Amino acid sequence: MEKRALILFAHGARADSWKAPFERLRDLTQRRMPEVRVTLAFLELMEPRLQPQVTSLVATGVTDITVVPVFLGQGAHVLRDLPLMVDELRVIHPKVAIRVAGAVGEDPGVLKAMTDYCIAALNS
Amino acid sequence: MEKRALILFAHGARADSWKAPFERLRDLTQRRMPEVRVTLAFLELMEPRLQPQVTSLVATGVTDITVVPVFLGQGAHVLRDLPLMVDELRVIHPKVAIRVAGAVGEDPGVLKAMTDYCIAALNS
């Protein structure tokens, strides 16, 4: 049976505090999908990076990976850097299916929740 | 009567495509609060920057400004750069009330929507 993993791919930052909402997102997602391995991976400044994370998942038998860019905007990191990294990963791991979703900020549900938050912030 | 504005403060990026979800967030929020002026402002790489945006709002009679950091994680930009910029703005515009909300990524509703999106991405 295929073994699936979900990688939440985020930018990374110098301040350790930056990571907190991404860790909460990972934990919330993991709780709702206990059968899928849910992990974080970072573009820069934080560990683990995407390539070692994929290698480590594949070593545990994962054969199907979905990467969700946890970015609000789709700029060069999402449109150029990530596809290049995934192309390389597909060459390294030819038997592993790797899919890349759109950035979370493009999702209408996420935009709706951010809108609600902005309105609440103004009136609080 | 006080005239209110909401500034959605985002990082900015080189690629113009990056801006799209922030513009949608601005438009969605504006539609639900037609009585409040809703604008974007960027930390770097994109215009308008925060200080000229505040100056321009104040020039139109705005006296109450809420800044919402449209960032997922709270790193140095949100915890250090933004407070410094706002302190400076309060000195420049002593009669204007300027409040800063928490980053959108810290909101439980936004985290819930991102979790839903990640789960949908895996199963699509």
gemmi code that builds the backbone of each chain (N, CA, C; Angstrom):
import gemmi

chains = {
    "A": [
        ("MET", (0.849, -1.207, 0.000), (0.000, 0.000, 0.000), (0.883, 1.255, 0.000)),
        ("GLU", (0.453, 2.276, -0.709), (1.252, 3.505, -0.752), (1.267, 4.186, 0.626)),
        ("LYS", (2.375, 4.796, 0.915), (2.534, 5.478, 2.194), (2.660, 6.965, 1.877)),
        ("ARG", (1.749, 7.734, 2.418), (1.665, 9.135, 2.023), (2.268, 10.076, 3.058)),
        ("ALA", (2.769, 11.198, 2.549), (3.262, 12.259, 3.433), (2.827, 13.616, 2.889)),
        ("LEU", (2.663, 14.542, 3.809), (2.327, 15.918, 3.463), (3.438, 16.800, 4.013)),
        ("ILE", (4.055, 17.585, 3.125), (5.106, 18.503, 3.579), (4.582, 19.929, 3.501)),
        ("LEU", (4.581, 20.601, 4.636), (4.196, 22.019, 4.680), (5.474, 22.810, 4.478)),
        ("PHE", (5.571, 23.427, 3.309), (6.816, 24.089, 2.905), (6.699, 25.599, 3.171)),
        ("ALA", (7.555, 26.098, 4.053), (7.481, 27.508, 4.448), (8.816, 28.205, 4.215)),
        ("HIS", (8.830, 29.507, 4.334), (10.024, 30.275, 4.003), (11.167, 30.069, 4.982)),
        ("GLY", (10.847, 30.167, 6.277), (11.913, 30.166, 7.286), (12.280, 31.595, 7.648)),
        ("ALA", (12.820, 31.789, 8.853), (13.186, 33.128, 9.321), (14.234, 32.988, 10.406)),
        ("ARG", (14.857, 34.103, 10.767), (15.891, 34.043, 11.805), (15.289, 33.822, 13.195)),
        ("ALA", (14.170, 34.491, 13.463), (13.581, 34.421, 14.810), (12.843, 33.097, 15.000)),
        ("ASP", (13.156, 32.421, 16.082), (12.537, 31.128, 16.345), (11.016, 31.265, 16.517)),
        ("SER", (10.587, 32.402, 17.058), (9.149, 32.681, 17.258), (8.355, 32.586, 15.961)),
        ("TRP", (9.024, 32.827, 14.854), (8.366, 32.855, 13.541), (7.694, 31.526, 13.220)),
        ("LYS", (8.287, 30.445, 13.718), (7.885, 29.098, 13.353), (6.550, 28.653, 13.968)),
        ("ALA", (6.140, 29.318, 15.049), (5.020, 28.825, 15.864), (3.745, 28.500, 15.071)),
        ("PRO", (3.223, 29.415, 14.236), (1.972, 29.078, 13.547), (2.130, 27.911, 12.564)),
        ("PHE", (3.339, 27.736, 12.031), (3.574, 26.628, 11.103), (3.566, 25.295, 11.876)),
        ("GLU", (4.122, 25.331, 13.075), (4.087, 24.121, 13.917), (2.649, 23.802, 14.330)),
        ("ARG", (1.874, 24.848, 14.631), (0.465, 24.594, 14.982), (-0.286, 24.031, 13.786)),
        ("LEU", (-0.007, 24.584, 12.600), (-0.650, 24.081, 11.381), (-0.299, 22.606, 11.165)),
        ("ARG", (0.964, 22.286, 11.342), (1.391, 20.881, 11.212), (0.648, 19.995, 12.214)),
        ("ASP", (0.596, 20.420, 13.468), (-0.035, 19.594, 14.505), (-1.542, 19.435, 14.257)),
        ("LEU", (-2.208, 20.531, 13.867), (-3.655, 20.474, 13.597), (-3.940, 19.539, 12.421)),
        ("THR", (-3.102, 19.641, 11.390), (-3.305, 18.805, 10.202), (-3.023, 17.342, 10.543)),
        ("GLN", (-1.934, 17.108, 11.281), (-1.576, 15.734, 11.668), (-2.694, 15.079, 12.476)),
        ("ARG", (-3.280, 15.860, 13.390), (-4.335, 15.314, 14.246), (-5.531, 14.854, 13.424)),
        ("ARG", (-5.821, 15.580, 12.343), (-6.978, 15.220, 11.523), (-6.660, 14.148, 10.485)),
        ("MET", (-5.355, 13.851, 10.287), (-4.981, 12.809, 9.330), (-3.886, 11.943, 9.936)),
        ("PRO", (-4.221, 11.181, 10.976), (-3.173, 10.413, 11.672), (-2.481, 9.386, 10.772)),
        ("GLU", (-3.125, 9.020, 9.668), (-2.558, 7.986, 8.786), (-1.518, 8.553, 7.818)),
        ("VAL", (-1.414, 9.870, 7.740), (-0.453, 10.515, 6.827), (0.642, 11.161, 7.670)),
        ("ARG", (1.874, 11.048, 7.226), (2.970, 11.714, 7.946), (2.994, 13.192, 7.539)),
        ("VAL", (2.791, 14.090, 8.487), (2.768, 15.530, 8.206), (4.021, 16.177, 8.783)),
        ("THR", (4.789, 16.853, 7.933), (6.045, 17.464, 8.391), (6.201, 18.872, 7.824)),
        ("LEU", (7.086, 19.615, 8.438), (7.464, 20.931, 7.922), (8.760, 20.802, 7.114)),
        ("ALA", (8.973, 21.743, 6.200), (10.286, 21.903, 5.565), (10.421, 23.378, 5.190)),
        ("PHE", (11.648, 23.879, 5.234), (11.865, 25.317, 5.034), (12.767, 25.591, 3.826)),
        ("LEU", (12.513, 26.730, 3.203), (13.330, 27.160, 2.073), (14.717, 27.603, 2.537)),
        ("GLU", (14.746, 28.384, 3.631), (16.023, 28.906, 4.117), (15.926, 29.279, 5.596)),
        ("LEU", (17.048, 29.447, 6.212), (17.191, 29.940, 7.594), (16.735, 28.975, 8.688)),
        ("MET", (15.874, 28.017, 8.356), (15.427, 27.041, 9.358), (15.578, 25.624, 8.831)),
        ("GLU", (15.651, 24.680, 9.755), (15.750, 23.261, 9.412), (14.437, 22.576, 9.778)),
        ("PRO", (14.117, 21.457, 9.108), (14.817, 20.833, 7.999), (14.517, 21.527, 6.674)),
        ("ARG", (15.471, 21.404, 5.731), (15.237, 21.874, 4.367), (14.456, 20.803, 3.604)),
        ("LEU", (13.941, 21.199, 2.442), (13.063, 20.292, 1.688), (13.759, 18.986, 1.278)),
        ("GLN", (14.967, 19.090, 0.702), (15.585, 17.878, 0.160), (15.888, 16.818, 1.229)),
        ("PRO", (16.544, 17.184, 2.342), (16.755, 16.170, 3.386), (15.439, 15.647, 3.976)),
        ("GLN", (14.444, 16.497, 4.038), (13.163, 16.037, 4.580), (12.562, 14.960, 3.673)),
        ("VAL", (12.607, 15.195, 2.361), (12.076, 14.198, 1.417), (12.896, 12.906, 1.515)),
        ("THR", (14.203, 13.031, 1.540), (15.072, 11.851, 1.638), (14.740, 11.043, 2.886)),
        ("SER", (14.516, 11.745, 3.987), (14.221, 11.049, 5.242), (12.837, 10.383, 5.186)),
        ("LEU", (11.862, 11.012, 4.545), (10.531, 10.392, 4.411), (10.610, 9.153, 3.522)),
        ("VAL", (11.350, 9.272, 2.413), (11.471, 8.143, 1.480), (12.162, 6.960, 2.181)),
        ("ALA", (13.113, 7.265, 3.044), (13.828, 6.207, 3.784), (12.890, 5.432, 4.708)),
        ("THR", (11.785, 6.056, 5.120), (10.817, 5.356, 5.978), (9.730, 4.673, 5.148)),
        ("GLY", (9.869, 4.692, 3.819), (8.925, 3.969, 2.971), (7.843, 4.814, 2.319)),
        ("VAL", (7.910, 6.125, 2.489), (6.916, 7.003, 1.855), (7.081, 6.965, 0.337)),
        ("THR", (5.937, 6.851, -0.370), (5.998, 6.771, -1.841), (5.152, 7.853, -2.511)),
        ("ASP", (4.448, 8.632, -1.715), (3.528, 9.632, -2.261), (3.602, 10.875, -1.381)),
        ("ILE", (4.081, 11.974, -1.978), (4.317, 13.197, -1.202), (3.554, 14.360, -1.821)),
        ("THR", (2.807, 15.075, -0.983), (2.182, 16.323, -1.415), (2.881, 17.471, -0.688)),
        ("VAL", (3.319, 18.454, -1.455), (3.967, 19.629, -0.878), (2.983, 20.797, -0.939)),
        ("VAL", (2.683, 21.375, 0.213), (1.815, 22.564, 0.240), (2.669, 23.778, 0.592)),
        ("PRO", (2.791, 24.739, -0.330), (3.542, 25.953, -0.010), (2.737, 26.812, 0.977)),
        ("VAL", (3.256, 26.932, 2.197), (2.572, 27.748, 3.205), (3.100, 29.174, 3.073)),
        ("PHE", (2.715, 29.765, 1.970), (3.070, 31.133, 1.611), (1.770, 31.865, 1.310)),
        ("LEU", (1.722, 33.160, 1.605), (0.531, 33.922, 1.236), (0.575, 34.302, -0.235)),
        ("GLY", (1.678, 34.896, -0.674), (1.803, 35.298, -2.066), (2.641, 34.299, -2.848)),
        ("GLN", (2.387, 34.210, -4.146), (3.182, 33.335, -5.008), (4.186, 34.201, -5.772)),
        ("GLY", (5.375, 34.299, -5.233), (6.432, 35.038, -5.910), (7.473, 34.047, -6.398)),
        ("ALA", (8.723, 34.511, -6.480), (9.792, 33.670, -7.029), (10.016, 32.395, -6.215)),
        ("HIS", (9.830, 32.442, -4.893), (10.068, 31.245, -4.080), (9.119, 30.122, -4.472)),
        ("VAL", (7.866, 30.480, -4.691), (6.855, 29.456, -5.006), (6.854, 29.128, -6.500)),
        ("LEU", (7.037, 30.140, -7.342), (6.895, 29.939, -8.788), (8.182, 29.465, -9.460)),
        ("ARG", (9.335, 29.731, -8.863), (10.610, 29.376, -9.505), (11.434, 28.414, -8.636)),
        ("ASP", (11.743, 28.812, -7.380), (12.623, 27.987, -6.531), (12.005, 26.619, -6.237)),
        ("LEU", (10.753, 26.607, -5.806), (10.137, 25.334, -5.417), (10.022, 24.356, -6.593)),
        ("PRO", (9.530, 24.782, -7.769), (9.472, 23.841, -8.895), (10.842, 23.260, -9.256)),
        ("LEU", (11.887, 24.089, -9.194), (13.239, 23.600, -9.491), (13.665, 22.535, -8.479)),
        ("MET", (13.375, 22.791, -7.198), (13.732, 21.836, -6.152), (12.956, 20.532, -6.332)),
        ("VAL", (11.693, 20.643, -6.715), (10.863, 19.441, -6.877), (11.309, 18.653, -8.113)),
        ("ASP", (11.668, 19.359, -9.190), (12.191, 18.666, -10.387), (13.407, 17.821, -10.013)),
        ("GLU", (14.287, 18.417, -9.222), (15.501, 17.728, -8.797), (15.144, 16.515, -7.921)),
        ("LEU", (14.174, 16.709, -7.023), (13.758, 15.603, -6.142), (13.168, 14.442, -6.942)),
        ("ARG", (12.468, 14.758, -8.030), (11.874, 13.705, -8.862), (12.950, 12.882, -9.578)),
        ("VAL", (14.072, 13.556, -9.897), (15.196, 12.838, -10.514), (15.861, 11.931, -9.463)),
        ("ILE", (16.030, 12.474, -8.260), (16.684, 11.712, -7.184), (15.822, 10.522, -6.745)),
        ("HIS", (14.494, 10.745, -6.698), (13.562, 9.710, -6.204), (12.518, 9.387, -7.281)),
        ("PRO", (12.939, 8.686, -8.352), (12.036, 8.507, -9.500), (10.792, 7.667, -9.182)),
        ("LYS", (10.826, 6.874, -8.123), (9.668, 6.021, -7.822), (8.673, 6.695, -6.879)),
        ("VAL", (9.001, 7.905, -6.449), (8.127, 8.605, -5.501), (7.282, 9.634, -6.259)),
        ("ALA", (5.972, 9.614, -6.019), (5.089, 10.616, -6.629), (5.138, 11.876, -5.780)),
        ("ILE", (5.499, 13.000, -6.397), (5.575, 14.270, -5.661), (4.655, 15.276, -6.347)),
        ("ARG", (3.657, 15.707, -5.617), (2.746, 16.724, -6.145), (2.935, 18.028, -5.379)),
        ("VAL", (2.711, 19.149, -6.062), (2.818, 20.456, -5.406), (1.473, 21.158, -5.525)),
        ("ALA", (0.915, 21.556, -4.400), (-0.362, 22.285, -4.383), (-0.116, 23.776, -4.598)),
        ("GLY", (-1.174, 24.536, -4.784), (-1.057, 25.997, -4.834), (-0.750, 26.551, -3.450)),
        ("ALA", (-0.269, 27.780, -3.404), (0.044, 28.405, -2.111), (-1.238, 28.597, -1.287)),
        ("VAL", (-1.125, 28.441, 0.021), (-2.306, 28.570, 0.890), (-3.008, 29.924, 0.726)),
        ("GLY", (-2.236, 30.977, 0.444), (-2.823, 32.310, 0.319), (-3.755, 32.471, -0.873)),
        ("GLU", (-3.688, 31.533, -1.807), (-4.558, 31.592, -2.986), (-5.904, 30.913, -2.719)),
        ("ASP", (-6.034, 30.239, -1.584), (-7.262, 29.494, -1.299), (-8.391, 30.425, -0.831)),
        ("PRO", (-9.581, 30.317, -1.447), (-10.686, 31.191, -1.055), (-11.079, 31.056, 0.420)),
        ("GLY", (-10.962, 29.854, 0.977), (-11.303, 29.663, 2.394), (-10.329, 30.391, 3.311)),
        ("VAL", (-9.048, 30.364, 2.940), (-8.034, 31.069, 3.732), (-8.242, 32.580, 3.610)),
        ("LEU", (-8.527, 33.032, 2.397), (-8.786, 34.471, 2.192), (-10.004, 34.925, 2.991)),
        ("LYS", (-11.043, 34.093, 3.002), (-12.255, 34.413, 3.780), (-11.909, 34.536, 5.270)),
        ("ALA", (-11.118, 33.604, 5.787), (-10.747, 33.636, 7.207), (-9.884, 34.864, 7.511)),
        ("MET", (-8.999, 35.242, 6.587), (-8.170, 36.433, 6.807), (-9.039, 37.691, 6.781)),
        ("THR", (-10.028, 37.709, 5.886), (-10.947, 38.849, 5.832), (-11.692, 38.983, 7.160)),
        ("ASP", (-12.215, 37.867, 7.657), (-12.909, 37.887, 8.955), (-11.988, 38.437, 10.040)),
        ("TYR", (-10.734, 37.999, 10.010), (-9.784, 38.433, 11.036), (-9.529, 39.944, 10.950)),
        ("CYS", (-9.374, 40.457, 9.721), (-9.113, 41.893, 9.534), (-10.284, 42.723, 10.068)),
        ("ILE", (-11.501, 42.249, 9.790), (-12.686, 42.982, 10.242), (-12.779, 42.946, 11.769)),
        ("ALA", (-12.488, 41.797, 12.347), (-12.505, 41.674, 13.808), (-11.422, 42.560, 14.435)),
        ("ALA", (-10.254, 42.640, 13.787), (-9.144, 43.450, 14.312), (-9.532, 44.922, 14.358)),
        ("LEU", (-10.270, 45.366, 13.357), (-10.672, 46.766, 13.312), (-11.665, 47.088, 14.418)),
        ("ASN", (-12.526, 46.135, 14.720), (-13.605, 46.412, 15.665), (-13.312, 45.974, 17.095)),
        ("SER", (-12.080, 45.500, 17.324), (-11.789, 45.011, 18.683), (-11.303, 46.162, 19.564)),
    ],
    "B": [
        ("MET", (-16.699, 63.467, 13.560), (-16.682, 61.999, 13.719), (-15.333, 61.432, 13.262)),
        ("GLU", (-14.848, 60.433, 13.964), (-13.559, 59.846, 13.590), (-13.660, 59.124, 12.241)),
        ("LYS", (-12.595, 59.217, 11.512), (-12.554, 58.588, 10.201), (-11.525, 57.454, 10.288)),
        ("ARG", (-11.973, 56.246, 10.012), (-11.127, 55.087, 10.262), (-10.509, 54.512, 8.980)),
        ("ALA", (-9.338, 53.931, 9.154), (-8.689, 53.223, 8.037), (-8.077, 51.923, 8.552)),
        ("LEU", (-8.011, 50.983, 7.648), (-7.385, 49.691, 7.942), (-6.249, 49.514, 6.934)),
        ("ILE", (-5.044, 49.297, 7.449), (-3.903, 49.075, 6.563), (-3.485, 47.606, 6.666)),
        ("LEU", (-3.512, 46.929, 5.539), (-3.039, 45.545, 5.476), (-1.559, 45.607, 5.131)),
        ("PHE", (-0.734, 45.297, 6.112), (0.711, 45.469, 5.976), (1.358, 44.127, 5.604)),
        ("ALA", (1.989, 44.105, 4.425), (2.560, 42.846, 3.927), (4.039, 43.032, 3.591)),
        ("HIS", (4.729, 41.946, 3.343), (6.174, 42.010, 3.145), (6.570, 42.707, 1.856)),
        ("GLY", (5.933, 42.311, 0.742), (6.379, 42.790, -0.561), (7.317, 41.774, -1.190)),
        ("ALA", (7.398, 41.770, -2.522), (8.256, 40.815, -3.234), (8.584, 41.394, -4.599)),
        ("ARG", (9.555, 40.764, -5.275), (9.934, 41.270, -6.594), (8.867, 40.971, -7.645)),
        ("ALA", (8.296, 39.771, -7.582), (7.336, 39.352, -8.618), (5.978, 40.017, -8.386)),
        ("ASP", (5.457, 40.628, -9.419), (4.185, 41.325, -9.308), (3.046, 40.353, -8.949)),
        ("SER", (3.171, 39.102, -9.432), (2.162, 38.063, -9.144), (1.964, 37.852, -7.645)),
        ("TRP", (2.987, 38.147, -6.865), (2.965, 37.908, -5.426), (1.842, 38.669, -4.737)),
        ("LYS", (1.521, 39.837, -5.302), (0.599, 40.773, -4.666), (-0.868, 40.335, -4.716)),
        ("ALA", (-1.195, 39.433, -5.643), (-2.603, 39.138, -5.945), (-3.462, 38.789, -4.731)),
        ("PRO", (-3.062, 37.835, -3.870), (-3.957, 37.510, -2.753), (-4.127, 38.667, -1.771)),
        ("PHE", (-3.125, 39.531, -1.677), (-3.231, 40.683, -0.780), (-4.239, 41.692, -1.340)),
        ("GLU", (-4.232, 41.831, -2.656), (-5.221, 42.722, -3.291), (-6.629, 42.145, -3.138)),
        ("ARG", (-6.746, 40.822, -3.262), (-8.066, 40.214, -3.059), (-8.526, 40.393, -1.616)),
        ("LEU", (-7.591, 40.220, -0.686), (-7.925, 40.414, 0.736), (-8.392, 41.854, 0.975)),
        ("ARG", (-7.691, 42.800, 0.395), (-8.094, 44.204, 0.525), (-9.499, 44.413, -0.042)),
        ("ASP", (-9.748, 43.886, -1.237), (-11.043, 44.108, -1.885), (-12.180, 43.440, -1.114)),
        ("LEU", (-11.938, 42.197, -0.638), (-12.966, 41.483, 0.128), (-13.285, 42.229, 1.428)),
        ("THR", (-12.233, 42.722, 2.076), (-12.429, 43.432, 3.345), (-13.144, 44.763, 3.096)),
        ("GLN", (-12.708, 45.481, 2.063), (-13.328, 46.769, 1.723), (-14.820, 46.605, 1.436)),
        ("ARG", (-15.168, 45.543, 0.702), (-16.566, 45.308, 0.340), (-17.439, 45.124, 1.579)),
        ("ARG", (-16.861, 44.477, 2.598), (-17.642, 44.228, 3.813), (-17.623, 45.406, 4.778)),
        ("MET", (-16.741, 46.392, 4.536), (-16.699, 47.574, 5.402), (-16.568, 48.833, 4.551)),
        ("PRO", (-17.606, 49.160, 3.791), (-17.479, 50.295, 2.865), (-17.212, 51.633, 3.576)),
        ("GLU", (-17.516, 51.697, 4.867), (-17.343, 52.965, 5.607), (-15.904, 53.173, 6.067)),
        ("VAL", (-15.056, 52.146, 5.945), (-13.661, 52.241, 6.386), (-12.772, 52.209, 5.149)),
        ("ARG", (-11.732, 53.041, 5.128), (-10.797, 53.010, 4.007), (-9.825, 51.845, 4.211)),
        ("VAL", (-9.819, 50.897, 3.301), (-8.942, 49.717, 3.415), (-7.834, 49.811, 2.360)),
        ("THR", (-6.594, 49.765, 2.810), (-5.471, 49.909, 1.877), (-4.373, 48.888, 2.190)),
        ("LEU", (-3.510, 48.691, 1.226), (-2.308, 47.880, 1.425), (-1.117, 48.781, 1.727)),
        ("ALA", (-0.118, 48.234, 2.412), (1.189, 48.891, 2.523), (2.228, 47.792, 2.662)),
        ("PHE", (3.419, 48.039, 2.125), (4.448, 46.996, 2.083), (5.700, 47.406, 2.850)),
        ("LEU", (6.372, 46.395, 3.387), (7.630, 46.623, 4.109), (8.751, 46.964, 3.137)),
        ("GLU", (8.822, 46.224, 2.038), (9.899, 46.442, 1.074), (9.508, 45.920, -0.305)),
        ("LEU", (10.246, 46.344, -1.308), (10.139, 45.854, -2.694), (8.866, 46.273, -3.434)),
        ("MET", (7.798, 46.631, -2.722), (6.570, 47.072, -3.389), (6.084, 48.383, -2.796)),
        ("GLU", (5.301, 49.086, -3.573), (4.710, 50.352, -3.146), (3.212, 50.164, -2.941)),
        ("PRO", (2.583, 50.969, -2.083), (3.160, 52.007, -1.224), (3.782, 51.418, 0.031)),
        ("ARG", (4.778, 52.151, 0.585), (5.339, 51.782, 1.879), (4.426, 52.318, 2.991)),
        ("LEU", (4.667, 51.854, 4.211), (3.768, 52.204, 5.317), (3.716, 53.709, 5.604)),
        ("GLN", (4.888, 54.346, 5.698), (4.871, 55.748, 6.122), (4.137, 56.662, 5.134)),
        ("PRO", (4.451, 56.612, 3.829), (3.674, 57.451, 2.896), (2.187, 57.089, 2.876)),
        ("GLN", (1.870, 55.834, 3.072), (0.464, 55.442, 3.072), (-0.264, 56.093, 4.249)),
        ("VAL", (0.361, 56.073, 5.419), (-0.259, 56.706, 6.594), (-0.389, 58.215, 6.358)),
        ("THR", (0.660, 58.830, 5.853), (0.633, 60.276, 5.590), (-0.509, 60.618, 4.633)),
        ("SER", (-0.675, 59.804, 3.625), (-1.724, 60.072, 2.642), (-3.117, 59.866, 3.246)),
        ("LEU", (-3.278, 58.884, 4.111), (-4.576, 58.677, 4.774), (-4.890, 59.853, 5.715)),
        ("VAL", (-3.878, 60.261, 6.466), (-4.080, 61.368, 7.418), (-4.463, 62.638, 6.652)),
        ("ALA", (-3.873, 62.822, 5.492), (-4.177, 64.008, 4.669), (-5.637, 64.026, 4.223)),
        ("THR", (-6.279, 62.860, 4.163), (-7.699, 62.818, 3.777), (-8.609, 62.865, 5.012)),
        ("GLY", (-8.014, 63.079, 6.193), (-8.842, 63.251, 7.388), (-8.960, 62.026, 8.286)),
        ("VAL", (-8.232, 60.961, 7.955), (-8.276, 59.754, 8.797), (-7.632, 60.049, 10.157)),
        ("THR", (-8.309, 59.596, 11.229), (-7.795, 59.853, 12.582), (-7.601, 58.563, 13.387)),
        ("ASP", (-7.997, 57.456, 12.804), (-7.939, 56.179, 13.526), (-7.493, 55.098, 12.546)),
        ("ILE", (-6.334, 54.520, 12.803), (-5.751, 53.551, 11.868), (-5.467, 52.232, 12.585)),
        ("THR", (-5.912, 51.154, 11.997), (-5.547, 49.813, 12.483), (-4.641, 49.170, 11.432)),
        ("VAL", (-3.498, 48.690, 11.886), (-2.557, 48.014, 10.984), (-2.643, 46.513, 11.270)),
        ("VAL", (-2.950, 45.739, 10.240), (-2.957, 44.275, 10.386), (-1.765, 43.701, 9.625)),
        ("PRO", (-0.818, 43.080, 10.324), (0.306, 42.453, 9.633), (-0.183, 41.190, 8.909)),
        ("VAL", (-0.149, 41.238, 7.580), (-0.576, 40.077, 6.792), (0.666, 39.211, 6.569)),
        ("PHE", (1.090, 38.628, 7.662), (2.242, 37.737, 7.715), (1.765, 36.450, 8.372)),
        ("LEU", (2.332, 35.321, 7.970), (1.978, 34.067, 8.646), (2.743, 33.942, 9.957)),
        ("GLY", (4.061, 34.097, 9.913), (4.860, 33.992, 11.128), (5.229, 35.370, 11.664)),
        ("GLN", (5.436, 35.438, 12.979), (5.868, 36.697, 13.582), (7.368, 36.626, 13.845)),
        ("GLY", (8.129, 37.144, 12.915), (9.573, 37.198, 13.086), (9.983, 38.652, 13.279)),
        ("ALA", (11.210, 38.963, 12.877), (11.749, 40.310, 13.099), (10.928, 41.394, 12.406)),
        ("HIS", (10.348, 41.099, 11.233), (9.584, 42.132, 10.525), (8.384, 42.581, 11.347)),
        ("VAL", (7.710, 41.617, 11.960), (6.494, 41.943, 12.718), (6.845, 42.380, 14.141)),
        ("LEU", (7.837, 41.744, 14.749), (8.127, 41.989, 16.169), (9.076, 43.164, 16.390)),
        ("ARG", (9.887, 43.511, 15.390), (10.871, 44.573, 15.576), (10.658, 45.722, 14.591)),
        ("ASP", (10.669, 45.435, 13.262), (10.582, 46.504, 12.262), (9.252, 47.270, 12.359)),
        ("LEU", (8.151, 46.544, 12.398), (6.845, 47.213, 12.398), (6.631, 48.089, 13.641)),
        ("PRO", (6.902, 47.590, 14.864), (6.732, 48.462, 16.035), (7.579, 49.735, 15.942)),
        ("LEU", (8.806, 49.627, 15.424), (9.661, 50.811, 15.277), (9.031, 51.811, 14.312)),
        ("MET", (8.497, 51.281, 13.191), (7.870, 52.155, 12.200), (6.623, 52.828, 12.779)),
        ("VAL", (5.888, 52.084, 13.567), (4.656, 52.638, 14.140), (4.987, 53.674, 15.216)),
        ("ASP", (6.022, 53.420, 16.024), (6.447, 54.409, 17.024), (6.776, 55.731, 16.334)),
        ("GLU", (7.483, 55.624, 15.228), (7.874, 56.815, 14.470), (6.634, 57.528, 13.918)),
        ("LEU", (5.697, 56.746, 13.420), (4.470, 57.330, 12.868), (3.656, 58.045, 13.949)),
        ("ARG", (3.690, 57.513, 15.164), (2.940, 58.150, 16.266), (3.558, 59.499, 16.633)),
        ("VAL", (4.880, 59.602, 16.466), (5.549, 60.880, 16.720), (5.186, 61.876, 15.605)),
        ("ILE", (5.189, 61.389, 14.364), (4.878, 62.264, 13.219), (3.416, 62.704, 13.247)),
        ("HIS", (2.516, 61.808, 13.661), (1.069, 62.092, 13.649), (0.485, 61.899, 15.052)),
        ("PRO", (0.810, 62.836, 15.976), (0.426, 62.606, 17.377), (-1.091, 62.578, 17.618)),
        ("LYS", (-1.877, 63.119, 16.693), (-3.329, 63.150, 16.914), (-4.047, 61.948, 16.311)),
        ("VAL", (-3.280, 61.079, 15.669), (-3.881, 59.918, 15.019), (-3.683, 58.683, 15.912)),
        ("ALA", (-4.768, 57.961, 16.142), (-4.657, 56.719, 16.913), (-4.227, 55.603, 15.967)),
        ("ILE", (-3.118, 54.946, 16.301), (-2.613, 53.850, 15.451), (-2.509, 52.589, 16.308)),
        ("ARG", (-3.267, 51.599, 15.922), (-3.212, 50.316, 16.628), (-2.625, 49.261, 15.706)),
        ("VAL", (-1.940, 48.287, 16.302), (-1.376, 47.193, 15.504), (-1.963, 45.873, 16.006)),
        ("ALA", (-2.557, 45.130, 15.117), (-3.126, 43.817, 15.470), (-2.043, 42.745, 15.416)),
        ("GLY", (-2.360, 41.558, 15.883), (-1.445, 40.425, 15.738), (-1.388, 39.982, 14.277)),
        ("ALA", (-0.375, 39.220, 13.917), (-0.245, 38.723, 12.542), (-1.395, 37.764, 12.215)),
        ("VAL", (-1.854, 37.817, 10.970), (-2.988, 36.964, 10.566), (-2.709, 35.476, 10.818)),
        ("GLY", (-1.453, 35.057, 10.686), (-1.105, 33.649, 10.861), (-1.304, 33.134, 12.280)),
        ("GLU", (-1.444, 34.050, 13.237), (-1.657, 33.648, 14.629), (-3.146, 33.444, 14.933)),
        ("ASP", (-4.008, 33.794, 13.997), (-5.452, 33.710, 14.251), (-5.952, 32.262, 14.113)),
        ("PRO", (-6.688, 31.763, 15.113), (-7.189, 30.376, 15.043), (-8.082, 30.120, 13.820)),
        ("GLY", (-8.863, 31.117, 13.403), (-9.726, 30.933, 12.227), (-8.909, 30.767, 10.951)),
        ("VAL", (-7.830, 31.530, 10.843), (-6.940, 31.421, 9.669), (-6.221, 30.068, 9.695)),
        ("LEU", (-5.765, 29.658, 10.873), (-5.095, 28.354, 10.995), (-6.047, 27.222, 10.633)),
        ("LYS", (-7.286, 27.335, 11.077), (-8.302, 26.315, 10.743), (-8.498, 26.241, 9.218)),
        ("ALA", (-8.609, 27.396, 8.577), (-8.809, 27.418, 7.118), (-7.588, 26.845, 6.395)),
        ("MET", (-6.381, 27.127, 6.901), (-5.175, 26.572, 6.271), (-5.126, 25.059, 6.465)),
        ("THR", (-5.547, 24.595, 7.633), (-5.599, 23.141, 7.884), (-6.555, 22.476, 6.899)),
        ("ASP", (-7.746, 23.056, 6.745), (-8.716, 22.520, 5.781), (-8.103, 22.454, 4.384)),
        ("TYR", (-7.376, 23.510, 4.019), (-6.774, 23.563, 2.688), (-5.721, 22.462, 2.513)),
        ("CYS", (-4.890, 22.263, 3.537), (-3.836, 21.228, 3.456), (-4.461, 19.848, 3.283)),
        ("ILE", (-5.523, 19.592, 4.022), (-6.186, 18.284, 3.939), (-6.814, 18.097, 2.558)),
        ("ALA", (-7.437, 19.149, 2.051), (-8.030, 19.074, 0.707), (-6.945, 18.872, -0.351)),
        ("ALA", (-5.794, 19.526, -0.177), (-4.689, 19.413, -1.141), (-4.190, 17.974, -1.216)),
        ("LEU", (-4.148, 17.308, -0.072), (-3.661, 15.932, -0.042), (-4.628, 14.999, -0.755)),
        ("ASN", (-5.910, 15.282, -0.621), (-6.911, 14.362, -1.158), (-7.429, 14.729, -2.543)),
        ("SER", (-6.844, 15.761, -3.139), (-7.371, 16.184, -4.446), (-6.678, 15.420, -5.575)),
    ],
}
model = gemmi.Model(1)
for chain_id, residues in chains.items():
    chain = gemmi.Chain(chain_id)
    for i, (resn, *xyz) in enumerate(residues, 1):
        res = gemmi.Residue()
        res.name, res.seqid = resn, gemmi.SeqId(i, " ")
        for name, pos in zip(("N", "CA", "C"), xyz):
            atom = gemmi.Atom()
            atom.name, atom.element = name, gemmi.Element(name[0])
            atom.pos, atom.b_iso = gemmi.Position(*pos), 0.0
            res.add_atom(atom)
        chain.add_residue(res)
    model.add_chain(chain)
structure = gemmi.Structure()
structure.add_model(model)
structure.setup_entities()
